[in-house]
Amino acid sequence: MYHVQYHQFMHEMPDGTLKMTNPLTGRTAWWVPGRSGRPIHNGRKVHPVETEIHEPEDYCAFCPVNLLQTPPEIDRRLKEGDNTRTLSHLLPNQLAETDFLFRRMANLYEIVTLDYWRRNYDHRGVGRQREWAQAYKDNPEGRAHLLELVQRKRAGLRAKGEEVPLLSEKEMLIEADSFFLGCHQLITTRRHFQLGATNGLPESLMASGNLTPDEHFEYMHFTAEAIRDIYESNRYVRYVIAFQNWLRPAGASFDHLHKQLVGLDDWGTSISREVIACRSDPNFYNAQVVNFVSYNNLVMAENEHAVLFSDFGHRNPTAAVYSKAKHLRPFEHSAEEIRGISDLVHACHAAQGIDMSCNEEWYYQPRDCLEKIPFHVLIKWRVSNPAGFEGGTRIFINPLRPIDLRDELVPELFRLREEGKIARNILIAEECPVEPNSLHYNR
């Protein structure tokens, strides 16, 4: 253990320039007086196009009318009274039998493909996946669904100028194995627009902050369970990245709320840097992250299981939610612990507003990692684009200081709590105890 030199993280120059370095990534970001102004809520178009509101929803491939435009459902989460349950491995004729809160299925356009896992690791999936794949192919409606998906996917590639050879029906069904055995998956919500929306403008979309706290908990819990399943289904996966892109500036293909999960045989640069950083001190995340932001009055909200604060040293304004639990991976958390994290993530989304384009990124200990990394979620506002200055110096100009982000969100958190739109047991700003070393990951 050594004395933390906090001045290395944030240093304000006499002219007001704030220089920040993130202790986890080493990334440097500056806030420069006169270059920031107010943040731009860039999800909203200058001349938004209004969509006609109707039921049932059929606005995109993720909507309930278009269930066969997506790959076969791995799971769906149902609401039954005060309880929820999960149905798995549905066939086409079963899709209309139940309403759902959330669905899990393969991504039609994989980043890391099944062919990658087959050629490099001879991965063949586990028995339950292969049995489901065969049952789907043996079902006439299922077989037709798979052939249509493969044909549509390959037609899209041809339209982009790629050379895509013609396949026999047998070959197309083999290619369809990626829908059952692959490791790039989606978690989609039911609604495209909010229930009761009177117009189809962007502000009526169903965003994370427009879910109820209970719905958001199920969304996060369902995602955590999916991460576990990918690990259990492919022993060559070293890390499952989980993320959510909201609105086009953040990389979303659809304005329909969804998360993505990608199994990797690599930790990726971000987690690798965190591993190196935390090797120097077993109390690293307390000493150099959460303690530091509390000493600088950047904590925005807190509950028994998690803490929300304005983070620093990022290229864009970033809010962070850290789990206080001793468990290190999302799927190892109890339902109560996931609920605590979910309530703060939900509150942050609700406070920033539906039109804030952002990325939600999950970080945790990879399964073959010895260093203890607490589960944490970063919510990054996509309000600026790096240019030549950033590319040439790797110094990023952040349009908001961490304290500005705090001041933007805290009043909204108070208002939303008063209106009952976020969890009522959240402590906000000066109500937070912000006790030193509040994370229990190293105990």
C-alpha positions in Angstrom: 0.0 0.0 0.0 1.3 3.5 -0.8 0.1 7.0 -0.4 -2.1 8.0 -3.3 -1.0 11.1 -5.2 -4.4 12.5 -6.0 -3.0 15.6 -7.7 -2.0 13.3 -10.6 -5.6 12.6 -11.4 -7.1 16.1 -11.7 -5.1 19.3 -11.8 -6.6 22.7 -12.4 -4.2 25.3 -14.0 -4.3 29.0 -13.1 -6.2 29.8 -16.3 -8.9 27.3 -15.3 -7.9 24.5 -17.6 -8.6 21.1 -15.9 -6.2 18.3 -16.7 -7.5 14.8 -15.9 -5.9 11.4 -16.1 -8.0 8.2 -15.5 -6.1 5.9 -13.2 -7.6 2.8 -14.8 -6.8 3.5 -18.4 -4.1 6.2 -18.3 -6.2 8.3 -20.7 -5.7 12.0 -20.5 -8.6 14.5 -21.0 -8.7 18.3 -20.7 -11.5 20.6 -20.0 -10.6 24.0 -21.5 -12.5 27.2 -20.5 -14.4 28.7 -23.4 -14.5 25.6 -25.6 -17.3 23.7 -23.8 -20.6 25.5 -23.4 -23.6 23.4 -22.6 -23.8 19.8 -23.6 -25.6 19.0 -26.9 -28.4 16.5 -26.6 -27.5 15.0 -30.0 -30.1 12.3 -30.2 -32.8 14.9 -31.2 -32.9 15.9 -34.8 -33.2 19.5 -35.9 -36.3 18.6 -38.0 -37.5 15.3 -36.4 -39.6 13.0 -38.5 -42.8 12.0 -36.8 -43.8 8.4 -37.0 -47.4 7.3 -36.9 -48.2 5.7 -33.6 -50.1 2.4 -33.8 -50.5 -0.9 -32.1 -49.2 -3.5 -32.4 -45.8 -2.0 -33.0 -43.9 -2.9 -36.2 -41.4 -0.1 -36.6 -38.3 -2.2 -36.8 -37.0 -5.8 -36.7 -37.1 -5.8 -32.9 -40.8 -5.0 -32.6 -43.4 -7.6 -31.6 -45.0 -7.9 -35.1 -41.6 -8.7 -36.6 -40.4 -11.5 -34.4 -39.4 -13.7 -37.4 -37.2 -10.9 -38.7 -34.7 -11.8 -36.0 -32.9 -15.1 -35.3 -34.6 -17.8 -33.1 -35.3 -16.8 -29.5 -32.8 -18.3 -27.0 -34.9 -17.0 -24.1 -37.8 -14.6 -23.3 -38.6 -13.1 -19.9 -42.3 -13.0 -19.0 -44.2 -11.1 -16.4 -46.8 -13.1 -14.6 -48.5 -11.2 -11.8 -45.8 -10.1 -9.3 -43.4 -12.8 -10.6 -41.3 -13.3 -13.7 -40.2 -16.5 -15.5 -38.1 -17.4 -18.5 -39.0 -19.5 -21.5 -36.2 -21.0 -23.5 -35.7 -22.3 -27.0 -39.0 -21.3 -28.6 -40.2 -22.6 -32.0 -41.9 -20.2 -34.4 -45.5 -21.4 -33.6 -44.9 -20.6 -29.9 -43.8 -17.0 -30.3 -47.4 -15.5 -30.2 -48.5 -17.6 -27.2 -47.1 -15.3 -24.6 -46.3 -11.6 -24.1 -42.7 -10.8 -23.1 -40.7 -8.2 -21.3 -37.4 -9.0 -23.0 -36.0 -11.4 -25.6 -32.6 -12.9 -26.1 -31.4 -14.0 -29.6 -28.3 -14.2 -31.7 -27.2 -11.1 -33.6 -27.9 -11.7 -37.3 -24.6 -9.8 -38.1 -22.0 -11.2 -35.7 -18.8 -9.3 -34.8 -17.0 -12.5 -33.7 -18.6 -15.2 -35.9 -19.3 -18.9 -35.2 -16.9 -19.7 -38.1 -14.2 -17.9 -36.0 -14.8 -20.3 -33.1 -15.1 -23.4 -35.3 -11.9 -22.8 -37.3 -9.8 -21.6 -34.4 -11.0 -23.8 -31.6 -13.2 -26.5 -33.2 -16.1 -25.2 -31.1 -19.3 -27.2 -31.7 -21.5 -25.9 -29.0 -23.0 -27.8 -26.1 -25.6 -30.6 -26.3 -28.7 -28.5 -25.4 -27.8 -26.0 -28.2 -27.3 -28.7 -30.8 -30.5 -30.4 -29.8 -32.4 -27.1 -30.1 -30.8 -26.4 -33.5 -31.9 -29.8 -34.8 -35.4 -29.4 -33.4 -35.8 -26.0 -35.1 -34.5 -27.4 -38.4 -36.9 -30.3 -38.2 -39.9 -28.0 -37.6 -41.3 -26.9 -41.0 -41.9 -23.3 -39.9 -38.5 -23.2 -38.2 -36.7 -24.5 -41.3 -38.4 -21.8 -43.5 -37.5 -19.1 -40.9 -33.8 -20.2 -40.9 -33.6 -20.3 -44.7 -35.2 -16.9 -45.1 -32.8 -15.3 -42.5 -29.7 -16.8 -44.2 -30.9 -15.7 -47.6 -31.7 -12.1 -46.4 -28.3 -11.9 -44.6 -26.4 -13.0 -47.7 -28.4 -10.7 -50.0 -27.4 -7.8 -47.8 -23.8 -8.7 -48.2 -24.1 -8.9 -51.9 -25.7 -5.5 -52.0 -22.6 -4.1 -50.3 -20.4 -5.5 -53.1 -19.1 -8.6 -51.4 -18.7 -11.8 -53.3 -21.1 -14.3 -51.7 -21.4 -17.7 -53.4 -24.8 -19.4 -53.8 -25.4 -22.1 -51.2 -27.6 -25.2 -51.3 -30.4 -25.6 -48.7 -28.2 -28.0 -46.7 -25.3 -25.5 -46.7 -27.7 -22.7 -45.6 -28.9 -24.7 -42.7 -25.3 -25.3 -41.6 -24.7 -21.6 -41.8 -27.8 -21.1 -39.6 -26.0 -22.9 -36.8 -24.6 -19.4 -35.9 -28.1 -18.5 -34.6 -27.9 -21.4 -32.0 -24.2 -21.9 -31.2 -22.7 -18.4 -31.7 -21.5 -15.9 -29.0 -22.8 -12.6 -30.2 -26.3 -12.0 -28.8 -28.9 -9.4 -28.3 -31.2 -8.5 -25.4 -34.2 -6.6 -26.7 -37.1 -4.8 -25.0 -40.7 -5.2 -26.0 -41.7 -1.6 -26.8 -40.3 0.7 -29.4 -42.3 3.7 -28.2 -43.5 4.4 -24.7 -46.9 3.0 -23.7 -49.5 5.7 -24.3 -47.3 7.8 -26.6 -49.4 10.3 -28.6 -46.8 11.1 -31.2 -43.9 9.2 -32.9 -41.3 11.9 -32.2 -37.9 10.8 -30.8 -38.8 11.9 -27.3 -41.5 9.2 -27.2 -39.1 6.4 -27.8 -38.7 3.8 -25.0 -35.3 4.4 -23.4 -33.7 2.9 -20.4 -34.8 5.7 -18.2 -38.4 5.3 -19.3 -38.6 1.7 -18.0 -39.9 1.4 -14.5 -37.3 0.5 -11.8 -38.8 -3.0 -11.7 -38.5 -3.4 -15.5 -35.0 -2.1 -15.5 -34.0 -4.6 -12.9 -35.3 -7.5 -15.0 -33.5 -6.0 -18.0 -30.1 -6.1 -16.1 -30.8 -9.4 -14.4 -31.7 -11.1 -17.7 -28.5 -9.7 -19.2 -26.4 -11.0 -16.3 -27.9 -14.4 -16.7 -27.1 -14.3 -20.4 -23.5 -13.6 -19.7 -23.3 -16.7 -17.5 -24.9 -18.8 -20.3 -22.4 -17.7 -22.9 -19.5 -18.7 -20.6 -21.1 -22.1 -19.9 -21.8 -22.7 -23.6 -18.3 -22.0 -24.9 -15.3 -22.9 -22.8 -13.0 -20.9 -25.0 -14.6 -17.6 -24.1 -12.4 -15.6 -21.8 -14.5 -12.5 -21.5 -18.1 -11.5 -22.4 -18.4 -7.9 -23.2 -21.8 -6.3 -22.5 -22.8 -2.9 -23.9 -25.8 -0.8 -25.0 -25.7 1.8 -27.8 -28.5 4.3 -27.5 -29.4 6.4 -30.6 -27.4 6.6 -33.9 -24.5 8.8 -32.7 -23.6 6.1 -30.2 -23.6 3.4 -32.9 -27.2 2.0 -32.7 -28.6 0.5 -35.8 -32.2 0.7 -34.4 -33.8 3.3 -32.1 -35.2 0.3 -30.2 -33.7 -0.3 -26.8 -31.4 -3.3 -26.7 -28.1 -4.6 -25.2 -25.4 -6.6 -27.0 -23.2 -9.4 -25.6 -20.1 -10.6 -27.4 -18.0 -13.6 -26.3 -14.2 -13.0 -26.8 -11.1 -15.1 -26.5 -9.4 -12.0 -25.3 -9.9 -9.5 -22.5 -9.7 -6.5 -24.7 -7.6 -3.4 -24.1 -9.8 -1.7 -21.4 -9.9 -4.6 -19.0 -6.2 -5.5 -19.7 -5.3 -2.0 -18.6 -7.4 -2.2 -15.5 -5.7 -5.5 -14.6 -2.3 -3.9 -14.9 -3.4 -0.8 -12.9 -4.9 -2.7 -10.0 -1.9 -5.1 -9.6 -0.1 -2.3 -7.7 -2.7 -2.1 -4.9 -5.3 -4.6 -3.8 -7.5 -1.7 -2.6 -7.0 0.2 -5.9 -10.6 0.7 -6.9 -11.4 2.1 -3.4 -8.2 4.2 -3.0 -7.9 5.6 -6.5 -11.4 5.7 -7.8 -14.3 5.8 -5.3 -12.5 7.5 -2.4 -11.1 10.1 -4.8 -14.4 11.0 -6.3 -16.0 11.3 -2.8 -13.2 13.6 -1.6 -13.9 15.7 -4.7 -17.7 15.8 -4.1 -18.5 14.0 -7.3 -20.7 11.3 -5.8 -24.3 11.8 -7.2 -26.2 8.9 -5.6 -25.8 5.9 -3.5 -27.7 2.9 -2.0 -26.8 -0.1 0.0 -25.3 -2.0 -2.9 -23.8 0.6 -5.3 -22.6 4.1 -5.8 -23.1 6.5 -8.7 -20.6 9.3 -9.5 -19.3 11.6 -12.1 -16.1 10.0 -13.5 -13.0 11.7 -14.8 -10.3 11.2 -17.5 -12.7 10.2 -20.3 -13.0 11.6 -23.8 -16.7 12.3 -23.2 -18.8 13.1 -20.0 -19.0 9.8 -18.1 -21.1 8.6 -15.2 -20.0 5.5 -13.3 -21.9 3.0 -11.2 -19.8 0.7 -9.0 -21.0 -2.4 -7.2 -20.2 -2.5 -3.5 -20.6 -6.3 -3.4 -17.8 -8.7 -2.7 -18.9 -10.6 -5.8 -16.9 -9.7 -9.0 -19.0 -10.8 -11.9 -22.6 -9.7 -12.7 -24.1 -13.2 -12.7 -22.5 -13.9 -9.2 -24.4 -11.0 -7.7 -27.6 -11.8 -5.7 -30.9 -10.4 -7.1 -30.8 -7.8 -4.4 -27.3 -6.7 -5.3 -28.2 -6.5 -9.0 -31.3 -4.5 -8.0 -29.1 -1.9 -6.2 -26.9 -1.5 -9.2 -29.8 -1.4 -11.6 -31.6 1.3 -9.6 -28.6 3.7 -10.0 -28.0 2.9 -13.7 -31.7 3.4 -14.3 -31.7 6.7 -12.3 -28.7 8.0 -14.3 -30.4 7.2 -17.7 -33.6 8.8 -16.5 -31.8 12.0 -15.3 -29.8 12.5 -18.5 -32.9 12.3 -20.7 -34.2 10.2 -23.5 -32.4 12.3 -26.2 -28.9 11.9 -24.8 -27.0 9.5 -27.1 -24.8 7.3 -25.0 -23.0 4.0 -24.6 -23.5 1.9 -21.5 -20.5 -0.4 -20.9 -20.2 -3.2 -18.3 -16.8 -4.1 -16.7 -16.0 -7.0 -14.4 -13.4 -9.7 -13.6 -12.9 -12.1 -16.6 -13.2 -15.7 -15.7 -9.5 -16.5 -16.1 -8.3 -13.4 -14.3 -6.8 -13.5 -10.7 -6.9 -9.7 -10.1 -10.1 -8.6 -8.3 -12.1 -6.2 -10.4 -15.4 -5.0 -9.1 -18.4 -5.0 -11.4 -18.9 -1.5 -12.7 -21.0 0.2 -15.4 -19.9 3.3 -17.4 -22.5 5.5 -19.1 -20.7 7.7 -21.7 -22.4 10.7 -23.4 -21.7 10.9 -27.1 -21.6 14.7 -27.4 -18.3 15.2 -29.1 -16.1 13.6 -31.8 -12.3 13.4 -31.6 -10.5 15.3 -34.3 -6.9 16.0 -35.4 -5.9 17.5 -32.1 -7.0 14.3 -30.2 -5.6 12.0 -32.8 -2.2 13.7 -32.8 -1.8 14.1 -29.0 -4.1 11.4 -27.5 -5.3 14.3 -25.2 -9.1 14.4 -25.4 -11.1 17.6 -25.0 -14.1 16.8 -22.8 -16.9 19.4 -23.1 -17.9 19.0 -19.4 -15.9 18.9 -16.2 -16.9 16.1 -13.8 -18.5 18.7 -11.5 -20.6 20.0 -14.4 -21.9 16.6 -15.1 -22.8 16.2 -11.4 -24.6 19.6 -11.4 -26.5 18.6 -14.5 -27.8 15.3 -13.1 -28.3 15.8 -9.4 -31.3 18.3 -9.7 -32.9 15.8 -12.1 -32.3 12.9 -9.6 -34.1 14.8 -6.9 -37.0 15.7 -9.1 -37.4 12.1 -10.5 -37.3 10.6 -7.0 -39.9 13.0 -5.8 -42.2 12.1 -8.7 -41.6 8.3 -8.0 -40.0 7.7 -11.4 -36.8 6.2 -9.9 -36.3 4.1 -6.9 -37.3 6.0 -3.7 -34.6 4.5 -1.5 -31.8 6.2 -3.5 -29.7 8.7 -1.5 -28.7 11.7 -3.5 -25.8 14.1 -3.3 -25.2 15.4 0.3 -27.5 12.6 1.6 -24.9 10.0 0.6 -22.7 8.6 3.4 -19.7 8.3 1.0 -17.8 6.2 3.5 -14.1 5.5 2.6 -13.4 2.1 1.1 -17.1 1.3 0.6 -16.4 -1.3 -2.1 -16.1 -4.8 -0.7 -14.6 -6.6 -3.7 -11.2 -7.2 -2.0 -12.6 -8.6 1.2 
